[in-house]
């Protein structure tokens, strides 16, 4: 028979797992600043998550998880780029990648509210626009195939996507600038 401790992970591991999950979008954004191809960035994110889990005992709960995870991600990105020869080091040096990573790290806290607003704004789109967004950006269907599927031209698809992006940008700005409900009862 298993003891209670064998059936459930220790609370420390659950707290750590929660931190990893909460920071996935920020870590992915950080990685994308260094690895421009989304597929490669997702591969690198998986590698970073594995490293984070392997090194979980070296992280001290209560300290800055994001800084710790970003440091690991930075080294993994450099390793990934070098390993897969994704970048010619003569044209793009480590210093530039470090600078990009620094900028993303500074801006990462502002990304989560924007991502939440984006999700809300996408939900407010028409079914046709949601489907177009799904095809083009989530499934990464080429413009030509989207146009063929929608029985229209590539130019028309580009224009529609442009209008959707403009509307989403306005919606996100509006959502972010909305006053928070403080539930003041005077």
C-alpha positions in Angstrom: 0.0 0.0 0.0 1.3 3.5 -0.8 1.7 6.0 1.9 0.1 9.4 1.5 3.5 10.9 0.6 3.9 8.5 -2.3 0.5 9.2 -3.8 1.0 13.0 -4.1 4.0 15.1 -5.1 5.5 17.2 -2.3 4.0 20.7 -1.9 7.3 22.2 -3.0 7.1 20.4 -6.4 3.5 21.6 -6.8 4.5 25.2 -6.1 7.3 24.9 -8.6 5.1 23.3 -11.3 2.6 26.2 -10.8 5.4 28.7 -11.4 6.5 27.0 -14.6 2.9 26.9 -15.9 2.2 30.6 -14.9 5.4 31.7 -16.8 5.0 29.7 -20.0 3.8 32.7 -22.1 6.6 34.9 -20.8 9.3 32.3 -21.3 8.0 31.6 -24.9 8.0 35.3 -25.7 11.6 35.6 -24.4 12.6 32.6 -26.5 10.9 34.1 -29.6 13.1 37.2 -29.2 16.1 35.0 -29.8 14.7 32.3 -32.0 12.6 33.8 -34.8 11.0 30.7 -36.2 7.9 29.7 -34.1 8.4 26.0 -34.6 12.0 26.2 -33.4 11.0 28.5 -30.5 8.4 25.9 -29.4 11.1 23.2 -29.6 13.4 25.3 -27.5 10.6 26.0 -25.0 10.2 22.2 -24.6 13.9 21.9 -24.0 13.8 24.8 -21.5 10.9 23.2 -19.6 12.8 19.9 -19.3 15.9 21.8 -18.0 13.7 23.7 -15.5 12.2 20.5 -14.2 15.7 18.9 -13.9 17.0 21.9 -12.1 14.0 22.4 -9.9 15.9 21.6 -6.7 18.4 24.4 -7.3 15.6 27.0 -7.4 14.8 28.6 -4.1 11.1 29.2 -3.7 10.3 32.8 -2.9 13.1 34.1 -5.2 12.6 35.6 -8.7 11.5 32.6 -10.7 11.2 34.6 -14.0 14.8 35.8 -13.8 16.0 32.3 -13.0 13.9 30.8 -15.9 15.0 33.5 -18.3 18.7 32.9 -17.5 18.2 29.2 -18.3 16.2 30.1 -21.5 19.0 32.5 -22.6 21.7 29.8 -22.4 19.4 27.2 -24.0 18.6 29.5 -26.9 22.2 30.2 -27.6 22.9 26.5 -27.4 20.0 25.7 -29.6 21.0 28.2 -32.3 24.6 27.0 -32.2 23.5 23.3 -32.2 21.2 23.7 -35.2 23.2 26.4 -37.0 20.1 28.5 -37.3 22.2 31.8 -37.3 25.4 32.7 -38.9 27.4 33.9 -35.9 29.4 36.3 -38.2 26.2 38.3 -39.0 24.5 38.1 -35.6 26.7 37.9 -32.6 25.9 36.9 -29.0 25.9 40.5 -27.9 23.0 41.4 -30.1 21.0 38.3 -28.9 21.7 39.3 -25.3 20.5 42.8 -26.0 17.3 41.4 -27.6 16.8 39.1 -24.6 17.3 42.0 -22.2 14.6 44.1 -23.9 12.1 41.2 -23.9 12.9 40.4 -20.2 12.1 44.1 -19.3 8.9 44.1 -21.2 7.7 40.6 -20.3 5.5 41.7 -17.4 3.4 43.9 -19.7 2.7 41.0 -22.1 0.4 39.0 -19.9 -2.4 41.6 -19.7 -2.0 42.2 -23.5 -2.4 38.4 -24.2 -5.5 38.2 -22.0 -7.0 41.2 -23.8 -6.2 39.6 -27.1 -8.0 36.4 -26.1 -11.1 38.5 -25.1 -10.9 40.5 -28.4 -10.6 37.4 -30.5 -13.7 36.0 -28.9 -15.6 39.1 -29.9 -14.8 38.5 -33.6 -17.3 37.1 -36.1 -17.1 33.3 -36.7 -15.6 34.0 -40.2 -12.9 36.2 -38.8 -12.1 33.7 -36.0 -11.8 31.0 -38.5 -9.4 33.1 -40.7 -7.3 33.9 -37.6 -7.2 30.2 -36.7 -6.2 29.1 -40.2 -3.5 31.7 -40.8 -1.9 32.2 -37.3 -2.6 29.1 -35.3 -2.4 26.5 -38.0 -0.1 28.6 -40.2 -1.9 27.8 -43.4 -0.2 29.6 -46.3 -2.1 32.6 -47.7 -2.6 30.8 -51.0 -4.3 27.8 -49.4 -6.5 30.1 -47.3 -7.5 32.0 -50.4 -8.3 28.8 -52.2 -10.3 27.5 -49.3 -12.3 30.8 -49.0 -12.7 31.0 -52.8 -11.1 34.4 -52.9 -7.7 36.0 -53.9 -4.6 36.2 -51.8 -4.9 40.0 -51.9 -8.4 39.9 -50.5 -7.2 37.5 -47.7 -4.3 39.9 -46.9 -6.6 42.9 -46.7 -9.1 41.0 -44.5 -6.2 39.9 -42.1 -4.9 43.5 -42.1 -8.3 44.8 -41.0 -8.7 42.1 -38.4 -5.2 43.0 -37.0 -6.1 46.7 -36.9 -9.4 46.0 -35.1 -7.6 43.6 -32.6 -5.0 46.2 -31.9 -7.7 48.8 -31.1 -9.6 46.4 -29.0 -6.5 45.4 -27.0 -5.7 49.0 -26.4 -9.2 49.7 -25.2 -9.3 46.6 -22.9 -5.9 47.5 -21.4 -6.9 51.1 -20.8 -10.4 50.3 -19.3 -10.6 51.3 -15.7 -10.5 48.4 -13.4 -13.7 47.6 -11.5 -12.9 48.6 -7.9 -16.3 47.7 -6.5 -16.3 50.9 -4.4 -19.6 51.2 -2.5 -19.9 54.6 -1.0 
